[in-house]
């Protein structure tokens, strides 16, 4: 008879609910083994749920590839709402066999998982592009236009020219065929991958700004309008990375 520790190691490799080993563990009289079996069932059910979600999020890419579109770029942004820092866009072209269980809107992922996925995407995507528009330009042309500029910069930086664009809730003034998807980062794996690239890139920029301007604690708020951030603006004023067209900076100038 195998020990509970031996069964624990074996169950980690089980990926089917009809596994003879899993079924045997469920019938085992030892409570520790039954608990291991229950944990294994939960893990498998979660993985199956994530696999179904991934397949659902692959539907736009599959339909487009069936029509002959092989270079499909997903585009998304991070940082439209903060009071400070740039708006960053990501553009990602994935291969047809790309598979990353748990890929979703970057806001739904932990920082650790985002960093893990960021590295995986960089290693496995056909092409990754990033576009950055800083606060000064955001103030000059407004955040909506700045977001479009960041997205077009991201597309231009791709090493492979896309033949089709899947964009999160935005239309771009480019000749490439495109589709705008509301909540696209939760509906398309390409857009979700782009959201991870954009979010991680921007967070790392804000970490650098946190080192330069420590009193604003950008490492915690990423430029968003937290109480701590508002208090720092009131006490120390704005920095060159604050968006002066955004309240409360706009009020400081009056």
Backbone torsions as a table, in degrees:
resi	resn	phi	psi	omega
1	UNK	NA	130.6	-179.3
2	UNK	-75.6	146.5	177.8
3	UNK	-75.4	166.2	179.8
4	UNK	-62.0	-39.3	179.5
5	UNK	-65.0	-38.5	177.3
6	UNK	-65.0	-42.4	180.0
7	UNK	-67.5	-35.0	178.2
8	UNK	-59.4	-44.4	179.0
9	UNK	-65.7	-39.0	-179.3
10	UNK	-69.4	-39.1	-178.2
11	UNK	-66.8	-25.3	178.2
12	UNK	-62.9	-23.1	-179.3
13	UNK	-92.7	-7.6	-178.0
14	UNK	-78.4	132.1	-179.8
15	UNK	-129.8	14.3	179.2
16	UNK	-132.5	138.2	179.6
17	UNK	-69.8	-21.1	179.2
18	UNK	-94.4	16.3	178.4
19	UNK	-60.7	129.3	177.2
20	UNK	-57.0	-37.3	179.4
21	UNK	-65.1	-44.9	179.3
22	UNK	-62.3	-44.4	179.8
23	UNK	-63.3	-37.4	178.0
24	UNK	-66.4	-39.4	179.0
25	UNK	-66.8	-34.3	179.0
26	UNK	-66.3	-27.3	180.0
27	UNK	-94.0	-7.2	-179.3
28	UNK	-63.3	138.8	-177.0
29	UNK	-74.4	-18.9	-178.9
30	UNK	-74.2	128.0	-177.9
31	UNK	-64.8	-34.7	179.1
32	UNK	-63.8	-38.9	179.9
33	UNK	-70.8	-38.9	177.3
34	UNK	-63.1	-38.3	177.8
35	UNK	-65.3	-39.1	176.8
36	UNK	-63.1	-40.6	179.2
37	UNK	-65.1	-41.7	179.6
38	UNK	-63.2	-42.4	177.7
39	UNK	-63.4	-39.2	178.8
40	UNK	-64.0	-42.2	179.1
41	UNK	-61.4	-43.8	178.9
42	UNK	-61.1	-42.7	179.9
43	UNK	-63.1	-45.8	-178.6
44	UNK	-64.5	-43.1	179.5
45	UNK	-62.9	-38.8	177.7
46	UNK	-66.0	-43.8	-180.0
47	UNK	-63.3	-38.4	178.2
48	UNK	-66.7	-38.5	177.0
49	UNK	-63.7	-43.9	179.0
50	UNK	-65.5	-36.2	178.5
51	UNK	-65.7	-40.4	177.0
52	UNK	-64.4	-42.0	178.5
53	UNK	-61.4	-42.7	-180.0
54	UNK	-63.1	-41.7	178.9
55	UNK	-63.9	-40.5	177.3
56	UNK	-62.1	-41.0	-178.2
57	UNK	-75.3	-9.3	178.1
58	UNK	-93.3	-2.2	-170.9
59	UNK	-64.3	-41.2	180.0
60	UNK	-63.8	-44.0	179.9
61	UNK	-63.7	-41.2	-179.4
62	UNK	-64.5	-42.9	179.7
63	UNK	-63.8	-41.2	-179.7
64	UNK	-69.1	-39.5	178.7
65	UNK	-65.9	-34.6	178.1
66	UNK	-64.3	-22.7	178.0
67	UNK	-93.8	3.6	176.3
68	UNK	100.2	2.1	179.0
69	UNK	-83.8	111.6	-176.0
70	UNK	-103.2	-24.5	-179.2
71	UNK	-110.0	80.9	-177.1
72	UNK	-99.4	118.8	-179.8
73	UNK	-102.5	128.1	170.5
74	UNK	-91.6	138.3	-177.8
75	UNK	-130.6	134.3	175.9
76	UNK	-151.2	166.5	-178.3
77	UNK	-126.9	164.8	172.1
78	UNK	-137.9	135.6	173.2
79	UNK	99.7	31.1	175.8
80	UNK	-75.6	-31.8	-171.5
81	UNK	-93.1	-19.8	-174.7
82	UNK	-64.6	163.1	177.4
83	UNK	-85.7	-17.5	-175.8
84	UNK	-142.2	157.5	177.6
85	UNK	91.2	172.6	-176.9
86	UNK	-82.7	166.6	163.0
87	UNK	-97.2	133.8	-174.6
88	UNK	-123.1	134.2	177.0
89	UNK	-115.9	146.3	174.0
90	UNK	-118.4	145.9	174.5
91	UNK	-131.8	130.4	-175.0
92	UNK	-136.9	131.1	171.7
93	UNK	-109.6	119.0	-177.3
94	UNK	-100.7	149.0	173.2
95	UNK	-72.5	161.7	-177.1
96	UNK	-63.1	-29.3	-177.1
97	UNK	-96.1	14.9	-179.4
98	UNK	-62.8	135.6	179.7
99	UNK	-146.9	121.9	179.6
100	UNK	-144.4	96.4	-177.1
101	UNK	-62.1	127.9	178.8
102	UNK	97.0	-4.5	178.8
103	UNK	-60.4	130.9	-176.4
104	UNK	-159.4	-179.7	171.9
105	UNK	-46.9	128.1	-174.7
106	UNK	-58.0	-28.1	-179.7
107	UNK	-68.7	-18.6	179.7
108	UNK	-89.8	-2.5	-176.8
109	UNK	-105.6	150.5	174.4
110	UNK	-71.5	161.7	178.7
111	UNK	-59.1	-41.3	179.8
112	UNK	-62.3	-43.6	-179.1
113	UNK	-69.1	-38.5	177.0
114	UNK	-59.7	-45.2	179.9
115	UNK	-63.2	-40.1	178.4
116	UNK	-63.4	-46.3	-179.4
117	UNK	-68.0	-37.4	178.4
118	UNK	-55.3	-50.0	-179.4
119	UNK	-64.3	-40.0	-179.5
120	UNK	-65.1	-42.4	179.7
121	UNK	-63.3	-45.1	178.7
122	UNK	-59.1	-37.5	-177.3
123	UNK	-77.9	-27.0	-170.5
124	UNK	-115.5	-12.1	178.3
125	UNK	-73.6	155.1	173.6
126	UNK	-71.2	-34.8	-178.9
127	UNK	-161.2	142.7	178.4
128	UNK	-132.9	132.0	178.1
129	UNK	-128.4	151.8	179.5
130	UNK	-132.8	139.0	174.8
131	UNK	-126.7	133.9	-176.2
132	UNK	-127.4	130.8	174.4
133	UNK	-125.4	120.1	-175.3
134	UNK	-82.0	172.7	-172.8
135	UNK	-57.8	-40.3	-177.3
136	UNK	-59.1	-42.6	179.4
137	UNK	-73.6	-34.0	176.0
138	UNK	-58.0	-44.7	179.1
139	UNK	-64.2	-33.7	-175.4
140	UNK	-75.9	-38.8	-172.6
141	UNK	-115.9	-5.4	-178.4
142	UNK	85.1	157.4	-170.5
143	UNK	-67.0	-35.1	-179.8
144	UNK	-63.5	-49.0	179.2
145	UNK	-66.4	-36.3	178.7
146	UNK	-64.1	-36.0	177.5
147	UNK	-63.9	-43.0	177.4
148	UNK	-62.6	-42.1	179.0
149	UNK	-61.8	-43.7	179.4
150	UNK	-61.4	-40.9	179.9
151	UNK	-65.6	-41.7	179.9
152	UNK	-68.7	-33.1	173.9
153	UNK	-64.4	-41.3	180.0
154	UNK	-63.1	-43.1	179.0
155	UNK	-63.5	-43.5	-178.4
156	UNK	-64.5	-24.9	-177.6
157	UNK	-88.6	-2.1	176.4
158	UNK	-66.7	139.8	179.1
159	UNK	-77.7	-20.6	174.6
160	UNK	-112.7	132.0	179.0
161	UNK	-73.3	123.1	-180.0
162	UNK	-73.8	148.8	175.9
163	UNK	-102.6	-12.8	179.6
164	UNK	-153.0	142.7	-178.8
165	UNK	-116.7	130.8	169.6
166	UNK	-109.2	114.6	-170.0
167	UNK	-120.4	138.3	178.3
168	UNK	-76.2	105.0	170.6
169	UNK	52.3	41.0	-178.9
170	UNK	-153.6	145.9	171.1
171	UNK	-111.1	137.7	-177.2
172	UNK	-114.8	144.6	179.8
173	UNK	-81.2	65.7	178.3
174	UNK	-129.6	159.4	-177.8
175	UNK	-78.5	-21.4	-179.2
176	UNK	-61.4	135.4	176.8
177	UNK	-57.2	144.4	-175.5
178	UNK	-149.3	160.6	174.9
179	UNK	-136.3	128.1	177.5
180	UNK	-96.2	125.1	-177.3
181	UNK	-117.4	119.0	173.6
182	UNK	-66.3	132.7	-174.4
183	UNK	53.9	39.6	-176.9
184	UNK	-61.6	-27.7	-178.9
185	UNK	-69.3	-11.5	175.1
186	UNK	-109.3	3.2	-176.0
187	UNK	-121.1	-16.0	-176.2
188	UNK	-135.6	130.8	-179.9
189	UNK	-65.4	-32.4	179.8
190	UNK	-67.9	-43.6	178.8
191	UNK	-68.7	-39.5	177.6
192	UNK	-60.4	-41.9	178.2
193	UNK	-63.5	-41.4	178.0
194	UNK	-64.1	-36.3	179.7
195	UNK	-66.1	-35.7	177.5
196	UNK	-66.3	-45.8	179.0
197	UNK	-59.9	-45.9	-178.1
198	UNK	-65.6	-45.7	-176.9
199	UNK	-64.9	-48.0	-178.6
200	UNK	-65.5	-41.7	178.1
201	UNK	-59.6	-47.6	-178.9
202	UNK	-65.8	-42.1	179.7
203	UNK	-59.4	-38.0	179.8
204	UNK	-70.3	-34.5	174.4
205	UNK	-63.3	-42.9	-179.2
206	UNK	-68.1	-29.1	173.8
207	UNK	-63.7	-39.7	177.0
208	UNK	-65.0	-42.2	177.4
209	UNK	-64.7	-32.1	177.5
210	UNK	-63.5	-35.9	177.1
211	UNK	-68.4	-35.7	-178.2
212	UNK	-78.2	-36.2	-177.5
213	UNK	-126.9	71.5	-170.6
214	UNK	-63.2	-27.0	-174.7
215	UNK	-68.7	-15.5	-178.3
216	UNK	-91.7	-11.3	177.4
217	UNK	53.9	48.1	178.6
218	UNK	-61.6	-23.5	179.2
219	UNK	-65.5	-20.0	179.5
220	UNK	-101.9	-40.3	-174.0
221	UNK	-101.3	-9.5	179.4
222	UNK	53.6	26.2	178.0
223	UNK	92.2	-4.5	-179.3
224	UNK	-76.3	162.3	-172.5
225	UNK	-83.3	66.3	174.6
226	UNK	-77.2	165.9	178.1
227	UNK	-59.3	-43.6	179.4
228	UNK	-59.0	-40.9	179.9
229	UNK	-68.5	-44.4	178.3
230	UNK	-59.6	-42.1	-179.5
231	UNK	-63.9	-38.2	178.7
232	UNK	-67.2	-39.3	177.5
233	UNK	-63.1	-42.3	-179.5
234	UNK	-63.0	-38.1	-176.3
235	UNK	-83.3	-40.4	-171.6
236	UNK	-111.6	-8.3	-177.5
237	UNK	82.6	-165.8	-175.7
238	UNK	-98.9	158.1	176.1
239	UNK	-108.0	177.4	179.4
240	UNK	-68.8	-14.3	179.1
241	UNK	-97.5	-0.2	174.8
242	UNK	-79.8	147.0	178.7
243	UNK	-88.3	104.6	-173.1
244	UNK	-70.1	-14.9	176.9
245	UNK	-84.3	-7.6	179.8
246	UNK	-95.9	142.3	172.8
247	UNK	-72.6	138.8	11.6
248	UNK	-94.6	1.1	179.9
249	UNK	-60.9	-37.9	179.8
250	UNK	-60.5	-31.1	178.8
251	UNK	-75.2	-26.8	-179.1
252	UNK	-65.8	-28.0	-175.4
253	UNK	-81.6	-10.8	-176.1
254	UNK	-89.7	NA	NA
